[in-house]
Amino acid sequence: MATATVVFLVIGGFGVALLALALLGGELLHIGHPDAGGPVSLEVVAGFLGAFGFAGAAATELFGARTPVMLAAAAAVGAAAAVPTGWLAWRLARAARNMRTDATPTRDDLVGTLGVVVTPVPAGSGYGEVRIRLGGQPVKLNARAVQAIPIGAQVFVVEAASETSVVVEETRAIQG
């Protein structure tokens, strides 16, 4: 293996290491982050270096590059692969940073939901448990009620006492 190939592989490996650092600990390094005033993100630099190094190493071996002209050609192949890879990394990183997400549910979102009793709710003091759906996900909460409610009964949340406990009333089937 030629020395130039090893150099290109080291550059590509450095790019992969930077990418791992950007993905696992990117919040630790704000160097070059576009939101912090830098021109490019760490992900873009990592993608560029990785593609440049590995494409350059492949071209060096394919061309049998031993002369300066052939090494320049291998570097050009590396750059030709690195530019679109860097652009793609920039687009993907920007899309991930600007991705819309739903608001985090709060205790106010509990009021008005329907649920099912999973542990009997005693009358007055004491807690039972109910399962409700919040944001499409099942959530089990401690529940209090004025009247005792048996397992399996459908309930309506009338108050959120805290983030993990609610006051419920049993719903009645409408007779027609």
C-alpha positions as CSV (number, residue, x, y, z in Angstrom):
1,M,0.0,0.0,0.0
2,A,1.4,3.4,-1.0
3,T,2.1,6.1,1.5
4,A,-0.4,8.4,-0.3
5,T,-3.1,5.8,0.3
6,V,-2.3,5.6,4.0
7,V,-2.4,9.4,4.2
8,F,-5.8,9.5,2.5
9,L,-7.1,6.7,4.8
10,V,-6.0,8.7,7.8
11,I,-7.8,11.8,6.6
12,G,-10.9,9.6,6.0
13,G,-10.6,8.0,9.4
14,F,-10.2,11.5,11.0
15,G,-13.5,12.5,9.2
16,V,-15.3,9.5,10.7
17,A,-13.9,10.3,14.2
18,L,-15.2,13.9,13.8
19,L,-18.6,12.6,12.7
20,A,-18.8,10.4,15.8
21,L,-17.8,13.3,17.9
22,A,-20.4,15.5,16.3
23,L,-23.2,13.0,16.7
24,L,-22.4,11.8,20.2
25,G,-21.1,15.0,21.7
26,G,-21.9,17.8,19.3
27,E,-23.3,19.9,22.1
28,L,-19.9,20.0,23.7
29,L,-18.2,21.6,20.6
30,H,-19.8,24.7,19.2
31,I,-16.9,25.3,16.9
32,G,-18.1,26.3,13.5
33,H,-21.8,25.7,14.3
34,P,-23.9,27.9,11.9
35,D,-26.2,29.0,14.7
36,A,-23.1,30.1,16.7
37,G,-21.9,32.3,13.9
38,G,-19.6,29.8,12.2
39,P,-19.6,29.1,8.5
40,V,-20.2,25.4,8.6
41,S,-21.1,22.7,11.2
42,L,-18.9,20.0,12.5
43,E,-21.0,17.5,10.6
44,V,-20.2,19.1,7.3
45,V,-16.4,19.1,8.0
46,A,-16.6,15.5,9.0
47,G,-18.5,14.4,5.9
48,F,-16.2,16.4,3.7
49,L,-13.0,15.0,5.2
50,G,-14.4,11.4,5.3
51,A,-15.4,11.4,1.6
52,F,-12.2,13.2,0.6
53,G,-10.0,10.7,2.4
54,F,-11.7,7.5,1.4
55,A,-12.4,8.5,-2.2
56,G,-8.8,9.7,-2.5
57,A,-7.5,6.4,-1.1
58,A,-9.6,4.4,-3.5
59,A,-8.4,6.6,-6.5
60,T,-4.8,6.3,-5.4
61,E,-5.0,2.5,-5.5
62,L,-7.1,2.4,-8.7
63,F,-4.8,4.8,-10.6
64,G,-1.6,3.2,-9.1
65,A,-0.7,6.8,-8.2
66,R,3.0,7.1,-7.7
67,T,3.7,10.4,-9.5
68,P,2.7,13.9,-8.4
69,V,0.3,14.2,-11.4
70,M,-1.4,11.0,-10.5
71,L,-1.6,12.0,-6.8
72,A,-3.2,15.3,-7.9
73,A,-5.7,13.3,-9.9
74,A,-6.5,11.2,-6.9
75,A,-6.9,14.3,-4.8
76,A,-9.3,15.7,-7.4
77,V,-11.4,12.6,-7.3
78,G,-11.4,12.9,-3.5
79,A,-12.6,16.5,-3.8
80,A,-15.2,15.6,-6.4
81,A,-16.6,13.1,-3.9
82,A,-16.2,15.4,-0.9
83,V,-18.1,18.5,-2.2
84,P,-21.5,16.7,-2.7
85,T,-21.0,14.8,0.5
86,G,-20.4,18.0,2.5
87,W,-23.4,19.6,0.8
88,L,-25.6,16.6,1.7
89,A,-24.3,16.6,5.3
90,W,-25.1,20.4,5.5
91,R,-28.7,19.8,4.2
92,L,-29.3,16.8,6.6
93,A,-27.9,18.6,9.6
94,R,-29.9,21.7,8.9
95,A,-33.1,19.6,8.4
96,A,-32.5,17.8,11.7
97,R,-31.9,21.1,13.6
98,N,-35.0,22.8,12.1
99,M,-37.3,19.8,12.4
100,R,-40.7,20.6,13.9
101,T,-41.8,18.6,16.9
102,D,-45.0,18.5,18.9
103,A,-45.3,20.5,22.1
104,T,-44.4,18.6,25.2
105,P,-47.6,17.6,27.0
106,T,-48.3,19.4,30.3
107,R,-50.7,18.6,33.2
108,D,-53.3,20.9,31.6
109,D,-53.5,18.4,28.7
110,L,-54.7,15.7,31.1
111,V,-58.0,17.5,31.9
112,G,-60.8,16.3,29.7
113,T,-59.2,13.0,28.6
114,L,-61.0,9.6,28.9
115,G,-59.4,6.7,30.6
116,V,-59.9,3.3,32.1
117,V,-59.5,2.3,35.8
118,V,-56.6,-0.3,36.2
119,T,-56.5,-0.3,40.0
120,P,-59.8,0.4,41.9
121,V,-60.2,4.1,42.9
122,P,-61.4,4.4,46.5
123,A,-64.0,7.0,47.6
124,G,-62.6,10.2,49.1
125,S,-59.0,9.8,50.2
126,G,-56.6,7.3,48.8
127,Y,-55.5,6.6,45.2
128,G,-56.2,4.1,42.5
129,E,-54.8,4.1,39.0
130,V,-56.1,5.0,35.6
131,R,-54.7,4.6,32.1
132,I,-55.3,7.4,29.7
133,R,-53.9,8.2,26.2
134,L,-51.9,11.4,26.0
135,G,-50.3,12.4,22.7
136,G,-51.2,8.9,21.4
137,Q,-49.2,7.2,24.2
138,P,-50.7,5.3,27.1
139,V,-50.0,6.9,30.4
140,K,-50.8,5.4,33.9
141,L,-51.6,7.9,36.6
142,N,-52.7,7.9,40.2
143,A,-56.3,8.8,40.5
144,R,-58.7,10.0,43.2
145,A,-62.5,10.2,43.0
146,V,-65.4,11.3,45.2
147,Q,-67.1,8.0,44.7
148,A,-65.5,4.5,44.5
149,I,-64.8,3.4,40.9
150,P,-64.2,-0.3,40.1
151,I,-61.6,-1.8,37.7
152,G,-62.5,-1.5,34.0
153,A,-64.8,1.5,34.4
154,Q,-64.4,4.3,32.0
155,V,-63.5,7.6,33.6
156,F,-63.2,11.3,32.7
157,V,-60.4,13.4,34.1
158,V,-61.9,16.5,35.7
159,E,-58.7,17.9,37.4
160,A,-55.0,17.4,37.3
161,A,-53.8,17.5,40.9
162,S,-50.2,17.1,39.8
163,E,-48.2,15.7,36.8
164,T,-48.8,12.2,38.0
165,S,-52.2,12.3,39.7
166,V,-55.7,13.2,38.6
167,V,-59.2,13.6,39.9
168,V,-61.7,11.5,37.9
169,E,-65.4,10.8,37.5
170,E,-66.9,7.6,36.2
171,T,-68.7,8.1,32.9
172,R,-72.1,6.7,32.5
173,A,-73.5,5.1,29.3
174,I,-76.2,7.3,27.8
175,Q,-79.5,5.4,27.9
176,G,-81.7,6.0,24.8
